[in-house]
Amino acid sequence: MRMSELSSKDIVNLSDGGRLGTLGDSDLVINPETGAIEAIIIGSRRGLSRGLKIEIPWSAIRRVGPEVMIVDLAEVPKIASAGRN
């Protein structure tokens, strides 16, 4: 599957059914030695979490469907975005 086909898919957390974002608004963490995708990083736009980024390990992806990508995260890992304290 090409990245252009993935870009419009919503990312949904299997654990709570929450929408985490859109794949097109994400960054990929790529292992420079193997070229493998290790994680997807998406920006959070909701409430108090706005300005934080969510890191989704590639191993957490369960299924890529026609409209959504389903991930299984018991706890959504957040990382501070650059420029924020």
N, CA, C and O atoms as a CHARMM CRD file, in Angstrom:
* protein
*
  340
    1    1 MET  N      0.84900  -1.17500   0.00000 PROA 1      0.00000
    2    1 MET  CA     0.00000   0.00000   0.00000 PROA 1      0.00000
    3    1 MET  C      0.89400   1.23700   0.00000 PROA 1      0.00000
    4    1 MET  O      1.89900   1.28900   0.70800 PROA 1      0.00000
    5    2 ARG  N      0.52600   2.20200  -0.77900 PROA 2      0.00000
    6    2 ARG  CA     1.29400   3.44000  -0.88900 PROA 2      0.00000
    7    2 ARG  C      0.86800   4.44100   0.18600 PROA 2      0.00000
    8    2 ARG  O     -0.25500   4.40500   0.68700 PROA 2      0.00000
    9    3 MET  N      1.79800   5.33100   0.52200 PROA 3      0.00000
   10    3 MET  CA     1.50500   6.35400   1.52400 PROA 3      0.00000
   11    3 MET  C      0.34100   7.23800   1.07200 PROA 3      0.00000
   12    3 MET  O     -0.46000   7.67500   1.89900 PROA 3      0.00000
   13    4 SER  N      0.24300   7.49800  -0.21300 PROA 4      0.00000
   14    4 SER  CA    -0.86100   8.33300  -0.70800 PROA 4      0.00000
   15    4 SER  C     -2.21600   7.67500  -0.45400 PROA 4      0.00000
   16    4 SER  O     -3.21400   8.37000  -0.26800 PROA 4      0.00000
   17    5 GLU  N     -2.25900   6.34900  -0.44300 PROA 5      0.00000
   18    5 GLU  CA    -3.50200   5.62800  -0.15000 PROA 5      0.00000
   19    5 GLU  C     -3.82500   5.65800   1.34100 PROA 5      0.00000
   20    5 GLU  O     -4.99000   5.58600   1.73000 PROA 5      0.00000
   21    6 LEU  N     -2.79400   5.76400   2.16900 PROA 6      0.00000
   22    6 LEU  CA    -2.97900   5.77600   3.62100 PROA 6      0.00000
   23    6 LEU  C     -3.31200   7.16200   4.16700 PROA 6      0.00000
   24    6 LEU  O     -3.91100   7.27400   5.23700 PROA 6      0.00000
   25    7 SER  N     -2.93600   8.21200   3.45100 PROA 7      0.00000
   26    7 SER  CA    -2.96900   9.56100   4.01300 PROA 7      0.00000
   27    7 SER  C     -4.33800  10.03900   4.47800 PROA 7      0.00000
   28    7 SER  O     -4.41100  10.85800   5.39400 PROA 7      0.00000
   29    8 SER  N     -5.41600   9.56200   3.88500 PROA 8      0.00000
   30    8 SER  CA    -6.74200  10.05000   4.28600 PROA 8      0.00000
   31    8 SER  C     -7.39800   9.20400   5.37300 PROA 8      0.00000
   32    8 SER  O     -8.51800   9.50200   5.78800 PROA 8      0.00000
   33    9 LYS  N     -6.73300   8.17100   5.83300 PROA 9      0.00000
   34    9 LYS  CA    -7.33800   7.26400   6.81900 PROA 9      0.00000
   35    9 LYS  C     -7.29500   7.85300   8.22400 PROA 9      0.00000
   36    9 LYS  O     -6.29200   8.43800   8.63400 PROA 9      0.00000
   37   10 ASP  N     -8.39700   7.69200   8.95800 PROA 10     0.00000
   38   10 ASP  CA    -8.43300   8.06200  10.36600 PROA 10     0.00000
   39   10 ASP  C     -7.73100   6.98100  11.16900 PROA 10     0.00000
   40   10 ASP  O     -7.75100   5.80800  10.79500 PROA 10     0.00000
   41   11 ILE  N     -7.11000   7.38000  12.27500 PROA 11     0.00000
   42   11 ILE  CA    -6.47200   6.43000  13.18000 PROA 11     0.00000
   43   11 ILE  C     -7.37300   6.30000  14.39700 PROA 11     0.00000
   44   11 ILE  O     -7.65900   7.29100  15.06800 PROA 11     0.00000
   45   12 VAL  N     -7.82700   5.06900  14.69000 PROA 12     0.00000
   46   12 VAL  CA    -8.76400   4.80700  15.78000 PROA 12     0.00000
   47   12 VAL  C     -8.12800   3.83100  16.75500 PROA 12     0.00000
   48   12 VAL  O     -7.54100   2.82700  16.35300 PROA 12     0.00000
   49   13 ASN  N     -8.25300   4.14200  18.06000 PROA 13     0.00000
   50   13 ASN  CA    -7.71100   3.28900  19.11000 PROA 13     0.00000
   51   13 ASN  C     -8.71900   2.20200  19.46000 PROA 13     0.00000
   52   13 ASN  O     -9.85000   2.50000  19.84500 PROA 13     0.00000
   53   14 LEU  N     -8.31700   0.96100  19.32900 PROA 14     0.00000
   54   14 LEU  CA    -9.17000  -0.18500  19.62100 PROA 14     0.00000
   55   14 LEU  C     -9.57400  -0.23100  21.09600 PROA 14     0.00000
   56   14 LEU  O    -10.68200  -0.66100  21.41600 PROA 14     0.00000
   57   15 SER  N     -8.69300   0.20300  21.99100 PROA 15     0.00000
   58   15 SER  CA    -8.95300   0.11400  23.43200 PROA 15     0.00000
   59   15 SER  C    -10.14800   0.93900  23.88600 PROA 15     0.00000
   60   15 SER  O    -10.93900   0.48300  24.71100 PROA 15     0.00000
   61   16 ASP  N    -10.28700   2.16300  23.34600 PROA 16     0.00000
   62   16 ASP  CA   -11.38600   3.02300  23.80400 PROA 16     0.00000
   63   16 ASP  C    -12.25700   3.56100  22.66500 PROA 16     0.00000
   64   16 ASP  O    -13.20300   4.30700  22.91500 PROA 16     0.00000
   65   17 GLY  N    -11.95100   3.19400  21.43500 PROA 17     0.00000
   66   17 GLY  CA   -12.73600   3.65800  20.29100 PROA 17     0.00000
   67   17 GLY  C    -12.47900   5.09900  19.90800 PROA 17     0.00000
   68   17 GLY  O    -13.15500   5.64200  19.03300 PROA 17     0.00000
   69   18 GLY  N    -11.49600   5.73200  20.56300 PROA 18     0.00000
   70   18 GLY  CA   -11.21500   7.14100  20.30100 PROA 18     0.00000
   71   18 GLY  C    -10.48500   7.36700  18.99100 PROA 18     0.00000
   72   18 GLY  O     -9.64300   6.56800  18.58100 PROA 18     0.00000
   73   19 ARG  N    -10.82500   8.47800  18.34000 PROA 19     0.00000
   74   19 ARG  CA   -10.13400   8.87200  17.11500 PROA 19     0.00000
   75   19 ARG  C     -8.88500   9.63900  17.52000 PROA 19     0.00000
   76   19 ARG  O     -8.97200  10.63600  18.23700 PROA 19     0.00000
   77   20 LEU  N     -7.72600   9.18100  17.06500 PROA 20     0.00000
   78   20 LEU  CA    -6.46000   9.80000  17.44300 PROA 20     0.00000
   79   20 LEU  C     -5.99600  10.85200  16.44900 PROA 20     0.00000
   80   20 LEU  O     -5.22100  11.74000  16.80600 PROA 20     0.00000
   81   21 GLY  N     -6.45200  10.76700  15.22300 PROA 21     0.00000
   82   21 GLY  CA    -6.03200  11.72400  14.20400 PROA 21     0.00000
   83   21 GLY  C     -6.13900  11.11900  12.82100 PROA 21     0.00000
   84   21 GLY  O     -6.77400  10.08400  12.62000 PROA 21     0.00000
   85   22 THR  N     -5.50500  11.78400  11.87400 PROA 22     0.00000
   86   22 THR  CA    -5.49400  11.33400  10.48900 PROA 22     0.00000
   87   22 THR  C     -4.06900  10.99000  10.09900 PROA 22     0.00000
   88   22 THR  O     -3.13200  11.70500  10.45400 PROA 22     0.00000
   89   23 LEU  N     -3.91100   9.92800   9.39300 PROA 23     0.00000
   90   23 LEU  CA    -2.57800   9.49000   9.00400 PROA 23     0.00000
   91   23 LEU  C     -1.85800  10.52600   8.14800 PROA 23     0.00000
   92   23 LEU  O     -0.63300  10.62800   8.19600 PROA 23     0.00000
   93   24 GLY  N     -2.61100  11.29100   7.36800 PROA 24     0.00000
   94   24 GLY  CA    -2.00600  12.31700   6.52200 PROA 24     0.00000
   95   24 GLY  C     -1.36600  13.44600   7.29800 PROA 24     0.00000
   96   24 GLY  O     -0.51200  14.15400   6.76600 PROA 24     0.00000
   97   25 ASP  N     -1.76600  13.62800   8.55600 PROA 25     0.00000
   98   25 ASP  CA    -1.21200  14.68200   9.40800 PROA 25     0.00000
   99   25 ASP  C     -0.10600  14.15800  10.30700 PROA 25     0.00000
  100   25 ASP  O      0.19500  14.76500  11.33500 PROA 25     0.00000
  101   26 SER  N      0.50000  13.04700   9.93800 PROA 26     0.00000
  102   26 SER  CA     1.46400  12.40100  10.82400 PROA 26     0.00000
  103   26 SER  C      2.87800  12.43300  10.25700 PROA 26     0.00000
  104   26 SER  O      3.10000  12.73400   9.08400 PROA 26     0.00000
  105   27 ASP  N      3.81500  12.11400  11.12900 PROA 27     0.00000
  106   27 ASP  CA     5.21200  11.91700  10.74300 PROA 27     0.00000
  107   27 ASP  C      5.54900  10.46000  10.98500 PROA 27     0.00000
  108   27 ASP  O      4.94900   9.80800  11.83900 PROA 27     0.00000
  109   28 LEU  N      6.50700   9.95300  10.23300 PROA 28     0.00000
  110   28 LEU  CA     6.94200   8.57400  10.41100 PROA 28     0.00000
  111   28 LEU  C      8.32700   8.55200  11.03000 PROA 28     0.00000
  112   28 LEU  O      9.18000   9.37200  10.68800 PROA 28     0.00000
  113   29 VAL  N      8.55300   7.60900  11.94600 PROA 29     0.00000
  114   29 VAL  CA     9.87700   7.36700  12.50100 PROA 29     0.00000
  115   29 VAL  C     10.42200   6.16200  11.74800 PROA 29     0.00000
  116   29 VAL  O      9.88500   5.05900  11.85000 PROA 29     0.00000
  117   30 ILE  N     11.49300   6.38100  10.99100 PROA 30     0.00000
  118   30 ILE  CA    12.05400   5.33000  10.14700 PROA 30     0.00000
  119   30 ILE  C     13.43700   4.96200  10.65100 PROA 30     0.00000
  120   30 ILE  O     14.26100   5.83500  10.92100 PROA 30     0.00000
  121   31 ASN  N     13.68900   3.66700  10.77700 PROA 31     0.00000
  122   31 ASN  CA    15.00100   3.17200  11.17500 PROA 31     0.00000
  123   31 ASN  C     15.95600   3.39400  10.00500 PROA 31     0.00000
  124   31 ASN  O     15.74000   2.84300   8.92600 PROA 31     0.00000
  125   32 PRO  N     17.01900   4.19800  10.20000 PROA 32     0.00000
  126   32 PRO  CA    17.91200   4.50800   9.08000 PROA 32     0.00000
  127   32 PRO  C     18.71600   3.30200   8.58000 PROA 32     0.00000
  128   32 PRO  O     19.15800   3.28100   7.43200 PROA 32     0.00000
  129   33 GLU  N     18.90000   2.31500   9.43300 PROA 33     0.00000
  130   33 GLU  CA    19.68000   1.14200   9.03100 PROA 33     0.00000
  131   33 GLU  C     18.86200   0.15300   8.21400 PROA 33     0.00000
  132   33 GLU  O     19.36500  -0.43300   7.25600 PROA 33     0.00000
  133   34 THR  N     17.59600  -0.03300   8.59300 PROA 34     0.00000
  134   34 THR  CA    16.77000  -1.04300   7.92500 PROA 34     0.00000
  135   34 THR  C     15.73900  -0.44900   6.97400 PROA 34     0.00000
  136   34 THR  O     15.23900  -1.13900   6.08500 PROA 34     0.00000
  137   35 GLY  N     15.41900   0.83300   7.16000 PROA 35     0.00000
  138   35 GLY  CA    14.37900   1.46100   6.35500 PROA 35     0.00000
  139   35 GLY  C     12.97400   1.12000   6.82400 PROA 35     0.00000
  140   35 GLY  O     11.99400   1.52800   6.20000 PROA 35     0.00000
  141   36 ALA  N     12.86700   0.37000   7.92600 PROA 36     0.00000
  142   36 ALA  CA    11.56400  -0.03700   8.45700 PROA 36     0.00000
  143   36 ALA  C     10.91800   1.11400   9.22800 PROA 36     0.00000
  144   36 ALA  O     11.60300   1.88800   9.89700 PROA 36     0.00000
  145   37 ILE  N      9.60100   1.21600   9.12500 PROA 37     0.00000
  146   37 ILE  CA     8.86200   2.20800   9.90500 PROA 37     0.00000
  147   37 ILE  C      8.75300   1.69100  11.33300 PROA 37     0.00000
  148   37 ILE  O      8.28500   0.57400  11.55600 PROA 37     0.00000
  149   38 GLU  N      9.18300   2.50200  12.30300 PROA 38     0.00000
  150   38 GLU  CA     9.13900   2.10200  13.70900 PROA 38     0.00000
  151   38 GLU  C      7.94800   2.68600  14.44800 PROA 38     0.00000
  152   38 GLU  O      7.44000   2.07000  15.38500 PROA 38     0.00000
  153   39 ALA  N      7.49100   3.87200  14.03900 PROA 39     0.00000
  154   39 ALA  CA     6.38100   4.51700  14.74600 PROA 39     0.00000
  155   39 ALA  C      5.74700   5.58000  13.86300 PROA 39     0.00000
  156   39 ALA  O      6.33000   6.03800  12.88000 PROA 39     0.00000
  157   40 ILE  N      4.54000   5.95500  14.24600 PROA 40     0.00000
  158   40 ILE  CA     3.81900   7.06600  13.63000 PROA 40     0.00000
  159   40 ILE  C      3.64700   8.11700  14.71700 PROA 40     0.00000
  160   40 ILE  O      3.25700   7.79000  15.83800 PROA 40     0.00000
  161   41 ILE  N      3.93200   9.36500  14.40000 PROA 41     0.00000
  162   41 ILE  CA     3.74800  10.45200  15.36500 PROA 41     0.00000
  163   41 ILE  C      2.68600  11.39400  14.81000 PROA 41     0.00000
  164   41 ILE  O      2.82300  11.93700  13.71400 PROA 41     0.00000
  165   42 ILE  N      1.62000  11.57500  15.59800 PROA 42     0.00000
  166   42 ILE  CA     0.54200  12.47400  15.17800 PROA 42     0.00000
  167   42 ILE  C      0.35000  13.56100  16.22900 PROA 42     0.00000
  168   42 ILE  O      0.59500  13.34000  17.41500 PROA 42     0.00000
  169   43 GLY  N     -0.08500  14.72200  15.79100 PROA 43     0.00000
  170   43 GLY  CA    -0.36100  15.82400  16.70100 PROA 43     0.00000
  171   43 GLY  C     -1.73100  15.67800  17.32000 PROA 43     0.00000
  172   43 GLY  O     -2.68100  15.27600  16.64900 PROA 43     0.00000
  173   44 SER  N     -1.83900  16.00200  18.59500 PROA 44     0.00000
  174   44 SER  CA    -3.12800  15.97600  19.27800 PROA 44     0.00000
  175   44 SER  C     -3.74000  17.36100  19.20200 PROA 44     0.00000
  176   44 SER  O     -3.06100  18.36000  19.44200 PROA 44     0.00000
  177   45 ARG  N     -5.02900  17.42400  18.86700 PROA 45     0.00000
  178   45 ARG  CA    -5.71400  18.71700  18.74900 PROA 45     0.00000
  179   45 ARG  C     -6.84700  18.84800  19.74300 PROA 45     0.00000
  180   45 ARG  O     -7.66200  19.76500  19.63600 PROA 45     0.00000
  181   46 ARG  N     -6.91100  17.94200  20.71300 PROA 46     0.00000
  182   46 ARG  CA    -8.06600  17.92600  21.61200 PROA 46     0.00000
  183   46 ARG  C     -7.73000  18.51000  22.98100 PROA 46     0.00000
  184   46 ARG  O     -6.70300  18.16800  23.56700 PROA 46     0.00000
  185   47 GLY  N     -8.57400  19.37300  23.48200 PROA 47     0.00000
  186   47 GLY  CA    -8.55900  19.87500  24.85100 PROA 47     0.00000
  187   47 GLY  C     -7.18800  20.18600  25.41600 PROA 47     0.00000
  188   47 GLY  O     -6.38400  20.87300  24.78700 PROA 47     0.00000
  189   48 LEU  N     -6.92800  19.67400  26.60700 PROA 48     0.00000
  190   48 LEU  CA    -5.67600  19.93700  27.30100 PROA 48     0.00000
  191   48 LEU  C     -4.49000  19.27600  26.63000 PROA 48     0.00000
  192   48 LEU  O     -3.34600  19.65800  26.87800 PROA 48     0.00000
  193   49 SER  N     -4.74300  18.29600  25.79100 PROA 49     0.00000
  194   49 SER  CA    -3.66300  17.59100  25.10600 PROA 49     0.00000
  195   49 SER  C     -3.16400  18.34000  23.87900 PROA 49     0.00000
  196   49 SER  O     -2.18700  17.92700  23.25500 PROA 49     0.00000
  197   50 ARG  N     -3.82700  19.43800  23.52600 PROA 50     0.00000
  198   50 ARG  CA    -3.42600  20.16700  22.32200 PROA 50     0.00000
  199   50 ARG  C     -1.96900  20.59000  22.44900 PROA 50     0.00000
  200   50 ARG  O     -1.54600  21.05400  23.50800 PROA 50     0.00000
  201   51 GLY  N     -1.21200  20.43600  21.39400 PROA 51     0.00000
  202   51 GLY  CA     0.19900  20.79200  21.40500 PROA 51     0.00000
  203   51 GLY  C      1.09800  19.61000  21.71100 PROA 51     0.00000
  204   51 GLY  O      2.30900  19.67600  21.49700 PROA 51     0.00000
  205   52 LEU  N      0.51500  18.52600  22.21000 PROA 52     0.00000
  206   52 LEU  CA     1.30100  17.32000  22.44500 PROA 52     0.00000
  207   52 LEU  C      1.23700  16.44000  21.21200 PROA 52     0.00000
  208   52 LEU  O      0.33300  16.56400  20.38500 PROA 52     0.00000
  209   53 LYS  N      2.19200  15.56700  21.10500 PROA 53     0.00000
  210   53 LYS  CA     2.20300  14.61700  20.00400 PROA 53     0.00000
  211   53 LYS  C      2.01700  13.22100  20.56400 PROA 53     0.00000
  212   53 LYS  O      2.43900  12.92700  21.68200 PROA 53     0.00000
  213   54 ILE  N      1.38400  12.36800  19.78200 PROA 54     0.00000
  214   54 ILE  CA     1.12400  10.98900  20.17700 PROA 54     0.00000
  215   54 ILE  C      2.01000  10.08900  19.33000 PROA 54     0.00000
  216   54 ILE  O      1.99800  10.17300  18.10200 PROA 54     0.00000
  217   55 GLU  N      2.78500   9.22000  19.99300 PROA 55     0.00000
  218   55 GLU  CA     3.64800   8.28200  19.28800 PROA 55     0.00000
  219   55 GLU  C      3.00000   6.90700  19.30200 PROA 55     0.00000
  220   55 GLU  O      2.72700   6.35200  20.36600 PROA 55     0.00000
  221   56 ILE  N      2.75900   6.36400  18.12300 PROA 56     0.00000
  222   56 ILE  CA     2.13300   5.05400  17.98300 PROA 56     0.00000
  223   56 ILE  C      3.17000   4.08300  17.43900 PROA 56     0.00000
  224   56 ILE  O      3.58500   4.22000  16.28700 PROA 56     0.00000
  225   57 PRO  N      3.60100   3.10900  18.23100 PROA 57     0.00000
  226   57 PRO  CA     4.56200   2.12300  17.72000 PROA 57     0.00000
  227   57 PRO  C      3.95700   1.34400  16.55600 PROA 57     0.00000
  228   57 PRO  O      2.76800   1.02800  16.56800 PROA 57     0.00000
  229   58 TRP  N      4.76700   1.03900  15.56100 PROA 58     0.00000
  230   58 TRP  CA     4.27800   0.30400  14.39700 PROA 58     0.00000
  231   58 TRP  C      3.68300  -1.03200  14.81800 PROA 58     0.00000
  232   58 TRP  O      2.74200  -1.51600  14.18800 PROA 58     0.00000
  233   59 SER  N      4.21900  -1.63300  15.87500 PROA 59     0.00000
  234   59 SER  CA     3.72000  -2.92800  16.35800 PROA 59     0.00000
  235   59 SER  C      2.30300  -2.83700  16.92000 PROA 59     0.00000
  236   59 SER  O      1.64600  -3.86500  17.08600 PROA 59     0.00000
  237   60 ALA  N      1.81200  -1.61600  17.22000 PROA 60     0.00000
  238   60 ALA  CA     0.46400  -1.44200  17.77400 PROA 60     0.00000
  239   60 ALA  C     -0.61200  -1.41900  16.69100 PROA 60     0.00000
  240   60 ALA  O     -1.80100  -1.45300  17.00700 PROA 60     0.00000
  241   61 ILE  N     -0.21900  -1.36200  15.42800 PROA 61     0.00000
  242   61 ILE  CA    -1.20100  -1.33200  14.33400 PROA 61     0.00000
  243   61 ILE  C     -1.79100  -2.72300  14.17100 PROA 61     0.00000
  244   61 ILE  O     -1.06600  -3.69900  13.98200 PROA 61     0.00000
  245   62 ARG  N     -3.12000  -2.80400  14.24500 PROA 62     0.00000
  246   62 ARG  CA    -3.81100  -4.09300  14.14900 PROA 62     0.00000
  247   62 ARG  C     -4.41500  -4.33200  12.77400 PROA 62     0.00000
  248   62 ARG  O     -4.39700  -5.46000  12.28200 PROA 62     0.00000
  249   63 ARG  N     -4.94700  -3.29500  12.15100 PROA 63     0.00000
  250   63 ARG  CA    -5.59100  -3.48400  10.84800 PROA 63     0.00000
  251   63 ARG  C     -5.65500  -2.15100  10.11200 PROA 63     0.00000
  252   63 ARG  O     -5.85200  -1.09400  10.71100 PROA 63     0.00000
  253   64 VAL  N     -5.48300  -2.23400   8.80300 PROA 64     0.00000
  254   64 VAL  CA    -5.66800  -1.06800   7.94700 PROA 64     0.00000
  255   64 VAL  C     -6.84500  -1.38300   7.04000 PROA 64     0.00000
  256   64 VAL  O     -6.76200  -2.24100   6.16100 PROA 64     0.00000
  257   65 GLY  N     -7.94600  -0.67100   7.27100 PROA 65     0.00000
  258   65 GLY  CA    -9.15800  -0.89800   6.49200 PROA 65     0.00000
  259   65 GLY  C     -9.31200   0.14000   5.40300 PROA 65     0.00000
  260   65 GLY  O     -8.41800   0.95900   5.19000 PROA 65     0.00000
  261   66 PRO  N    -10.44600   0.11300   4.70700 PROA 66     0.00000
  262   66 PRO  CA   -10.66500   1.05500   3.60900 PROA 66     0.00000
  263   66 PRO  C    -10.72900   2.51600   4.05800 PROA 66     0.00000
  264   66 PRO  O    -10.38500   3.41300   3.28800 PROA 66     0.00000
  265   67 GLU  N    -11.17000   2.76400   5.30200 PROA 67     0.00000
  266   67 GLU  CA   -11.30600   4.14400   5.77300 PROA 67     0.00000
  267   67 GLU  C    -10.53700   4.44200   7.05100 PROA 67     0.00000
  268   67 GLU  O    -10.26600   5.60600   7.34400 PROA 67     0.00000
  269   68 VAL  N    -10.17900   3.41700   7.81900 PROA 68     0.00000
  270   68 VAL  CA    -9.50500   3.64300   9.09900 PROA 68     0.00000
  271   68 VAL  C     -8.32200   2.70400   9.29100 PROA 68     0.00000
  272   68 VAL  O     -8.24500   1.62300   8.70600 PROA 68     0.00000
  273   69 MET  N     -7.40000   3.16600  10.14100 PROA 69     0.00000
  274   69 MET  CA    -6.31600   2.32900  10.63600 PROA 69     0.00000
  275   69 MET  C     -6.61700   2.08500  12.10900 PROA 69     0.00000
  276   69 MET  O     -6.79500   3.03800  12.86800 PROA 69     0.00000
  277   70 ILE  N     -6.67500   0.83100  12.52000 PROA 70     0.00000
  278   70 ILE  CA    -6.98200   0.49300  13.90500 PROA 70     0.00000
  279   70 ILE  C     -5.68900   0.16700  14.63200 PROA 70     0.00000
  280   70 ILE  O     -4.90400  -0.67200  14.18800 PROA 70     0.00000
  281   71 VAL  N     -5.47700   0.84800  15.76800 PROA 71     0.00000
  282   71 VAL  CA    -4.30500   0.60300  16.60300 PROA 71     0.00000
  283   71 VAL  C     -4.77600   0.15100  17.97500 PROA 71     0.00000
  284   71 VAL  O     -5.88600   0.47500  18.39800 PROA 71     0.00000
  285   72 ASP  N     -3.93200  -0.59500  18.66600 PROA 72     0.00000
  286   72 ASP  CA    -4.28300  -1.10000  19.99000 PROA 72     0.00000
  287   72 ASP  C     -3.33500  -0.50400  21.01800 PROA 72     0.00000
  288   72 ASP  O     -2.22200  -0.99200  21.21400 PROA 72     0.00000
  289   73 LEU  N     -3.79000   0.55600  21.66900 PROA 73     0.00000
  290   73 LEU  CA    -3.00300   1.23700  22.69200 PROA 73     0.00000
  291   73 LEU  C     -3.80100   1.27100  23.98500 PROA 73     0.00000
  292   73 LEU  O     -4.81600   1.96200  24.07000 PROA 73     0.00000
  293   74 ALA  N     -3.35200   0.53000  24.99400 PROA 74     0.00000
  294   74 ALA  CA    -4.02900   0.55700  26.28800 PROA 74     0.00000
  295   74 ALA  C     -3.92100   1.95700  26.88600 PROA 74     0.00000
  296   74 ALA  O     -4.87500   2.46900  27.47100 PROA 74     0.00000
  297   75 GLU  N     -2.75300   2.56400  26.73400 PROA 75     0.00000
  298   75 GLU  CA    -2.53100   3.93400  27.18900 PROA 75     0.00000
  299   75 GLU  C     -1.90200   4.68000  26.03100 PROA 75     0.00000
  300   75 GLU  O     -0.92300   4.20800  25.45300 PROA 75     0.00000
  301   76 VAL  N     -2.44000   5.82600  25.68400 PROA 76     0.00000
  302   76 VAL  CA    -1.92400   6.58500  24.54700 PROA 76     0.00000
  303   76 VAL  C     -0.66100   7.31700  24.98300 PROA 76     0.00000
  304   76 VAL  O     -0.73000   8.22200  25.81400 PROA 76     0.00000
  305   77 PRO  N      0.50700   6.93300  24.42800 PROA 77     0.00000
  306   77 PRO  CA     1.76100   7.58800  24.80900 PROA 77     0.00000
  307   77 PRO  C      1.86600   8.97500  24.18700 PROA 77     0.00000
  308   77 PRO  O      1.69600   9.12600  22.97700 PROA 77     0.00000
  309   78 LYS  N      2.14400   9.98400  25.00100 PROA 78     0.00000
  310   78 LYS  CA     2.25500  11.35600  24.50900 PROA 78     0.00000
  311   78 LYS  C      3.67400  11.84700  24.72900 PROA 78     0.00000
  312   78 LYS  O      4.31400  11.51900  25.72700 PROA 78     0.00000
  313   79 ILE  N      4.15000  12.63300  23.78800 PROA 79     0.00000
  314   79 ILE  CA     5.45800  13.25400  23.91300 PROA 79     0.00000
  315   79 ILE  C      5.26900  14.74800  23.71600 PROA 79     0.00000
  316   79 ILE  O      4.41600  15.17200  22.93600 PROA 79     0.00000
  317   80 ALA  N      6.06200  15.54800  24.42000 PROA 80     0.00000
  318   80 ALA  CA     5.94100  17.00100  24.30000 PROA 80     0.00000
  319   80 ALA  C      6.41700  17.43800  22.93300 PROA 80     0.00000
  320   80 ALA  O      7.39700  16.90800  22.40900 PROA 80     0.00000
  321   81 SER  N      5.73100  18.39600  22.35900 PROA 81     0.00000
  322   81 SER  CA     6.16400  18.90400  21.05800 PROA 81     0.00000
  323   81 SER  C      7.26100  19.93200  21.26400 PROA 81     0.00000
  324   81 SER  O      7.40100  20.50500  22.34500 PROA 81     0.00000
  325   82 ALA  N      8.02300  20.15200  20.23100 PROA 82     0.00000
  326   82 ALA  CA     9.13000  21.10000  20.29300 PROA 82     0.00000
  327   82 ALA  C      8.60300  22.49600  20.59500 PROA 82     0.00000
  328   82 ALA  O      7.56000  22.90200  20.08100 PROA 82     0.00000
  329   83 GLY  N      9.32900  23.22200  21.43000 PROA 83     0.00000
  330   83 GLY  CA     8.94700  24.58600  21.73400 PROA 83     0.00000
  331   83 GLY  C      7.97800  24.71700  22.88500 PROA 83     0.00000
  332   83 GLY  O      7.58100  25.83000  23.23200 PROA 83     0.00000
  333   84 ARG  N      7.58500  23.60200  23.48700 PROA 84     0.00000
  334   84 ARG  CA     6.66200  23.65200  24.62600 PROA 84     0.00000
  335   84 ARG  C      7.37600  23.15300  25.86700 PROA 84     0.00000
  336   84 ARG  O      8.27700  22.31900  25.78200 PROA 84     0.00000
  337   85 ASN  N      6.97300  23.66600  27.02200 PROA 85     0.00000
  338   85 ASN  CA     7.54000  23.20700  28.30200 PROA 85     0.00000
  339   85 ASN  C      6.62900  22.22200  28.95500 PROA 85     0.00000
  340   85 ASN  O      6.93300  21.72400  30.03800 PROA 85     0.00000
